[in-house]
Amino acid sequence: MAGPAGVATGANGGAAPAKSGSGSSLRGTAPDGHAAGDSQATPAYQPKPTYPAFARRLGHEGRVVIRIQVLSSGAVAAASIERSSGYAVLDEAALASIKRWRFRPAQRAGQPVDATLNVPITFKLQEQG
């Protein structure tokens, strides 16, 4: 009988812009409310985090939300824990993975710009049978 296998999943394209100050654009807006030529940063390369063996043995599961700053080049400039999973080992594994991600940069008026996003990472054990 096999034990639980760990699965750590990234945002799967579900990175969300961090809440920030209000901005409005009364002209040239797309149906989603962004100005024409604007887009959010989206993951282009997102290696899955390694599920720490220690956490797997102890049955630790959780969801970490990482706040990241994405440069106009698509590189991750900074990453921090926005919401902890409750387990430092899972939080650290998520942070290490996110720092290796690459993004299609956000755009404003068709030009790449820096952006801040919140990215959820879920660590879930699954029974193998």
Residue pairs with C-beta under 8 A, 6 or more apart in sequence:
1 129
2 128
2 129
3 128
4 56
4 59
4 125
4 126
4 127
4 128
5 56
5 125
5 126
5 127
5 128
6 51
6 55
6 56
6 123
6 124
6 125
6 126
7 51
7 123
7 124
7 125
7 126
8 48
8 49
8 50
8 51
8 93
8 94
8 97
8 121
8 122
8 123
8 124
9 48
9 121
9 122
9 124
10 43
10 46
10 48
10 49
10 97
10 101
10 119
10 121
11 43
11 46
11 119
11 120
11 121
13 42
13 43
14 119
14 120
15 40
15 41
15 42
15 43
15 68
15 103
15 117
15 118
15 119
16 117
16 118
16 119
17 40
17 115
17 116
17 117
17 118
18 67
18 82
18 116
18 117
18 118
20 116
25 34
25 35
27 35
28 35
28 36
28 37
29 35
29 36
30 36
30 38
34 40
35 108
35 109
37 107
37 108
37 109
37 110
38 106
38 107
38 108
38 109
39 104
39 106
39 107
40 106
40 115
40 117
41 70
41 74
41 103
41 104
41 105
41 106
41 115
41 117
42 103
42 104
43 101
43 102
43 103
43 104
44 74
44 102
44 103
44 104
45 100
45 101
45 102
46 101
47 97
47 100
47 101
48 97
49 93
49 94
49 96
49 97
49 98
49 121
49 123
50 93
50 97
51 93
51 123
52 89
52 90
52 93
54 89
55 87
55 89
55 90
55 93
55 123
56 125
59 125
60 85
60 87
60 89
60 90
60 123
61 85
61 123
61 124
61 125
62 84
62 85
62 86
62 87
62 90
62 122
62 123
63 83
63 85
63 120
63 121
63 122
63 123
64 81
64 83
64 84
64 85
64 90
64 91
64 94
64 95
64 120
64 121
64 122
64 123
65 81
65 82
65 83
65 118
65 119
65 120
65 121
66 79
66 80
66 81
66 82
66 94
66 95
66 98
66 118
66 119
66 120
66 121
67 79
67 80
67 81
67 82
67 116
67 117
67 118
67 119
68 76
68 77
68 78
68 79
68 98
68 101
68 116
68 117
68 118
68 119
69 76
69 77
69 78
69 79
69 114
69 115
69 116
70 76
70 77
70 103
70 105
70 106
70 114
70 115
70 116
70 117
71 77
71 105
71 114
72 105
72 106
72 111
72 112
72 113
72 114
73 105
73 112
74 102
74 103
74 104
74 105
74 112
75 102
75 103
76 98
76 99
76 100
76 101
76 102
76 103
77 114
79 95
79 98
79 99
80 95
81 91
81 95
82 118
84 91
85 91
85 94
85 123
90 123
93 123
94 121
94 123
97 121
98 119
98 121
105 112
105 113
105 114
105 115
106 112
106 113
106 114
106 115
107 113
